[in-house]
Amino acid sequence: MWQTSAVLAVLMACHSVGTGSNKSIRVLVYNIHAGKDVARSENLSRVAEIVKDSGADVVLLQEVDNRTKRSGGVDQLSRLRELTGYYGAFGRTIDYDGGEYGIAVLSKWPIVTTRFTRLPVTISDEKARATYEERGALAVRISTPAGDVRIVDTHLDATGSDSNRIQQAATLLSVANAQRDSGYTLIGGDLNSVPSSAVVTMLVLSGWRDLYAKCGLGGLYSFPADVPNRRIDYLFASDDAVCRKASVLNTQASDHRPVLFEVITRH
């Protein structure tokens, strides 16, 4: 793994929104573990520091609490917006612990539209159905200096079998393909799937490009944060994007390490 400061210095030195046909944006994909670090200590302020220090233009967040008891009644997206100065959108996947739990997007630029779509599954086993945690996809359109960018953020099922994730991915692809038909689109999040999985294969065969596979630097594992041994956090792009750089940032502010991408858009 690389040291965060060195990686950020390289990426920030190269970044430029630019003018003309090619522009770049920095996208951070980060499961924030409900604002708790590896030791389960409250660490939302550190998450905000990582977002700002990374220079990310857009952040795809998973495991975000909204006024739950376990998080002290804090609206975590609102708090992150206060700490970073970014715009934000939240997608509730479930009611949890007196509040809500879900996914979110932060953006330096205005979020023009948002749409949340549930990712349904059919579960035959009654016990598994009773403990199933619903998932969703949050699609946003962001007005950037380089033109509109469409983002689809998600967090797929964490159980051992691929069955639920495959069903969720089918709906995710439907959502993402509709966005792609309207313009430049990125899909990202915690897929709970390794690169050889059926889910990643579904996305690739549908024409979505796994950006880390194209331009990732050095070690590529993002989970678990203390001793990473697998890649489950992704950013995929439609055909009109080129990945300049991607890196896993060395931090234990969550149980995942954040992954930072620099993407050149072609409008």
C-alpha positions as CSV (number, residue, x, y, z in Angstrom):
1,M,0.0,0.0,0.0
2,W,1.1,3.6,-0.6
3,Q,1.1,6.4,1.9
4,T,-2.0,8.6,1.4
5,S,-0.1,11.9,1.2
6,A,2.2,10.8,-1.6
7,V,-0.7,9.4,-3.7
8,L,-2.8,12.6,-3.2
9,A,0.1,14.8,-4.2
10,V,0.5,13.0,-7.5
11,L,-3.2,13.0,-8.3
12,M,-3.7,16.7,-7.3
13,A,-0.8,17.8,-9.3
14,C,-2.2,16.2,-12.4
15,H,-5.8,17.2,-12.0
16,S,-7.5,19.8,-14.1
17,V,-11.1,20.2,-15.0
18,G,-9.9,21.9,-18.1
19,T,-11.5,23.3,-21.2
20,G,-12.0,21.9,-24.6
21,S,-13.1,18.3,-25.4
22,N,-11.3,16.4,-22.6
23,K,-11.9,17.2,-18.9
24,S,-11.1,15.3,-15.7
25,I,-12.8,14.8,-12.4
26,R,-11.7,13.0,-9.3
27,V,-14.1,10.5,-7.8
28,L,-13.8,8.9,-4.4
29,V,-15.6,5.6,-3.6
30,Y,-15.9,5.1,0.2
31,N,-17.9,2.8,2.5
32,I,-17.7,4.8,5.7
33,H,-19.0,2.2,8.1
34,A,-21.6,4.5,9.6
35,G,-18.9,7.0,10.5
36,K,-16.9,4.5,12.6
37,D,-13.3,3.5,12.2
38,V,-11.8,-0.1,12.4
39,A,-12.1,0.0,16.2
40,R,-15.7,1.2,15.9
41,S,-14.9,4.6,17.3
42,E,-16.8,7.6,16.0
43,N,-14.7,9.1,13.2
44,L,-17.0,11.1,10.9
45,S,-14.8,14.2,11.1
46,R,-11.8,12.1,9.9
47,V,-13.9,10.9,6.9
48,A,-14.6,14.6,6.0
49,E,-10.8,15.3,6.2
50,I,-10.1,12.4,3.9
51,V,-12.7,13.7,1.4
52,K,-11.2,17.2,1.5
53,D,-7.5,16.1,1.4
54,S,-8.2,13.8,-1.5
55,G,-9.4,16.7,-3.6
56,A,-12.3,14.6,-4.7
57,D,-14.9,16.3,-6.9
58,V,-17.5,13.6,-6.3
59,V,-17.8,11.1,-3.5
60,L,-19.8,7.9,-3.6
61,L,-20.6,6.9,0.0
62,Q,-22.0,3.7,1.4
63,E,-23.2,2.8,5.0
64,V,-24.5,6.2,5.8
65,D,-26.6,6.8,9.0
66,N,-29.4,9.3,9.2
67,R,-30.4,10.1,12.8
68,T,-29.9,6.5,14.1
69,K,-29.4,5.8,17.8
70,R,-26.1,4.1,17.2
71,S,-24.8,7.3,15.6
72,G,-26.1,9.6,18.3
73,G,-29.0,10.9,16.2
74,V,-26.6,12.6,13.7
75,D,-27.7,13.2,10.1
76,Q,-24.4,12.0,8.8
77,L,-24.8,13.4,5.3
78,S,-25.7,16.8,6.6
79,R,-22.7,16.8,8.9
80,L,-20.4,15.8,6.1
81,R,-21.8,18.6,4.0
82,E,-21.1,21.1,6.8
83,L,-17.6,19.8,7.2
84,T,-16.7,19.7,3.5
85,G,-18.9,22.4,1.9
86,Y,-20.1,19.9,-0.7
87,Y,-23.6,19.4,-2.0
88,G,-25.2,16.1,-1.1
89,A,-28.0,13.5,-1.8
90,F,-29.1,10.6,0.3
91,G,-30.9,7.4,-0.6
92,R,-32.6,5.4,2.2
93,T,-32.3,1.7,1.9
94,I,-33.8,0.7,5.3
95,D,-35.2,2.1,8.5
96,Y,-32.7,1.3,11.2
97,D,-32.3,1.9,14.9
98,G,-34.7,4.8,15.2
99,G,-33.5,6.4,12.0
100,E,-32.5,5.6,8.4
101,Y,-29.5,3.9,6.8
102,G,-28.4,4.0,3.2
103,I,-26.1,5.5,0.6
104,A,-25.2,9.0,-0.4
105,V,-23.4,11.2,-2.9
106,L,-21.3,14.3,-2.1
107,S,-20.4,16.7,-4.9
108,K,-18.4,20.0,-5.2
109,W,-20.9,20.9,-7.9
110,P,-24.7,21.2,-7.8
111,I,-26.7,18.0,-7.9
112,V,-29.4,18.7,-10.4
113,T,-31.6,15.6,-10.1
114,T,-31.7,12.6,-7.8
115,R,-33.6,9.3,-8.1
116,F,-33.4,6.3,-5.8
117,T,-34.4,2.8,-7.0
118,R,-34.7,-0.3,-4.9
119,L,-32.9,-3.4,-6.0
120,P,-35.4,-6.2,-5.4
121,V,-34.6,-9.9,-4.8
122,T,-36.6,-13.1,-4.5
123,I,-35.5,-15.2,-1.6
124,S,-37.1,-18.7,-1.2
125,D,-35.6,-19.5,2.2
126,E,-37.8,-18.1,4.9
127,K,-35.1,-17.5,7.5
128,A,-32.9,-15.8,5.0
129,R,-35.8,-13.6,3.8
130,A,-36.4,-12.5,7.4
131,T,-32.9,-11.2,7.9
132,Y,-32.4,-9.7,4.4
133,E,-31.3,-6.1,4.2
134,E,-32.8,-4.2,1.3
135,R,-30.4,-2.4,-1.1
136,G,-30.8,0.3,-3.7
137,A,-29.2,2.5,-6.3
138,L,-28.9,6.3,-6.1
139,A,-28.7,8.0,-9.5
140,V,-27.8,11.7,-9.6
141,R,-27.1,14.2,-12.3
142,I,-24.3,16.7,-11.5
143,S,-23.7,19.9,-13.3
144,T,-19.9,20.2,-13.6
145,P,-17.8,22.7,-15.5
146,A,-17.1,19.9,-17.9
147,G,-20.8,19.3,-18.6
148,D,-23.3,17.1,-16.9
149,V,-22.1,13.8,-15.3
150,R,-24.4,11.1,-14.2
151,I,-23.5,9.0,-11.2
152,V,-25.1,5.7,-9.9
153,D,-24.0,4.8,-6.4
154,T,-24.8,1.5,-4.8
155,H,-24.1,-1.0,-2.1
156,L,-24.9,-4.7,-2.9
157,D,-25.7,-7.5,-0.6
158,A,-23.0,-8.8,1.8
159,T,-24.1,-12.4,2.2
160,G,-21.8,-15.2,1.1
161,S,-23.8,-16.4,-1.9
162,D,-23.9,-14.4,-5.2
163,S,-27.6,-15.1,-5.6
164,N,-28.9,-11.8,-4.1
165,R,-26.2,-9.7,-5.7
166,I,-26.9,-11.1,-9.2
167,Q,-30.6,-10.2,-8.8
168,Q,-29.6,-6.7,-7.5
169,A,-27.1,-6.2,-10.3
170,A,-29.8,-6.9,-13.0
171,T,-31.8,-3.9,-11.7
172,L,-28.7,-1.8,-11.2
173,L,-27.8,-2.4,-14.8
174,S,-31.3,-1.3,-15.9
175,V,-30.9,1.9,-13.9
176,A,-27.3,2.6,-15.1
177,N,-28.1,1.8,-18.8
178,A,-30.9,4.3,-18.7
179,Q,-28.5,6.9,-17.4
180,R,-25.9,6.0,-20.0
181,D,-28.4,6.5,-22.8
182,S,-28.7,10.1,-21.6
183,G,-25.0,10.9,-21.4
184,Y,-21.7,10.3,-19.6
185,T,-22.2,8.0,-16.7
186,L,-20.2,6.4,-13.9
187,I,-21.4,3.5,-11.6
188,G,-19.6,2.9,-8.3
189,G,-19.8,1.6,-4.8
190,D,-19.3,-1.4,-2.6
191,L,-20.3,-4.4,-4.7
192,N,-19.2,-7.0,-2.1
193,S,-17.9,-8.8,-5.1
194,V,-14.4,-9.7,-6.2
195,P,-13.3,-9.0,-9.9
196,S,-13.8,-12.6,-10.9
197,S,-17.4,-12.7,-9.6
198,A,-20.6,-13.1,-11.6
199,V,-21.7,-9.5,-10.7
200,V,-18.5,-7.9,-12.1
201,T,-18.8,-10.1,-15.1
202,M,-22.4,-9.0,-15.7
203,L,-21.3,-5.3,-15.7
204,V,-18.3,-5.9,-18.0
205,L,-20.3,-7.9,-20.5
206,S,-22.9,-5.1,-20.5
207,G,-20.2,-2.7,-21.7
208,W,-19.2,-1.1,-18.4
209,R,-15.5,-0.7,-17.9
210,D,-13.8,-1.6,-14.5
211,L,-11.7,1.5,-14.2
212,Y,-9.3,0.2,-11.5
213,A,-8.4,-2.7,-13.8
214,K,-7.5,-0.1,-16.4
215,C,-5.3,2.3,-14.4
216,G,-4.9,1.2,-10.8
217,L,-1.6,1.9,-9.2
218,G,0.2,-0.7,-7.1
219,G,-1.8,-2.7,-4.6
220,L,-5.4,-2.9,-5.3
221,Y,-7.2,-4.3,-2.2
222,S,-9.7,-2.1,-0.3
223,F,-11.1,-4.4,2.3
224,P,-10.7,-4.9,5.2
225,A,-8.9,-1.7,6.0
226,D,-6.4,-3.0,8.6
227,V,-5.1,-5.9,6.4
228,P,-6.7,-5.6,2.9
229,N,-7.0,-8.8,1.0
230,R,-9.7,-8.2,-1.6
231,R,-11.1,-5.7,-4.0
232,I,-14.8,-5.1,-3.6
233,D,-15.1,-1.3,-4.1
234,Y,-15.4,-0.2,-7.7
235,L,-16.0,2.5,-10.3
236,F,-17.2,1.6,-13.7
237,A,-17.6,4.0,-16.7
238,S,-19.4,4.1,-19.9
239,D,-17.4,4.2,-23.1
240,D,-16.8,7.9,-23.2
241,A,-14.4,8.0,-20.2
242,V,-10.7,7.2,-19.7
243,C,-9.2,6.5,-16.3
244,R,-5.9,8.4,-15.8
245,K,-5.1,7.2,-12.3
246,A,-6.7,5.2,-9.5
247,S,-5.4,4.3,-6.0
248,V,-6.4,2.8,-2.7
249,L,-5.8,5.3,0.1
250,N,-4.0,4.1,3.2
251,T,-6.3,4.9,6.0
252,Q,-8.3,3.0,8.7
253,A,-11.0,5.7,9.2
254,S,-13.5,3.1,8.2
255,D,-13.4,-0.7,7.8
256,H,-12.9,-0.1,4.1
257,R,-10.1,1.9,2.5
258,P,-11.3,4.6,0.1
259,V,-10.5,4.3,-3.6
260,L,-9.7,7.5,-5.6
261,F,-10.1,7.8,-9.3
262,E,-9.1,10.5,-11.8
263,V,-11.3,10.1,-14.8
264,I,-11.0,12.0,-18.1
265,T,-14.5,12.7,-19.6
266,R,-15.2,13.2,-23.2
267,H,-18.2,15.4,-23.9
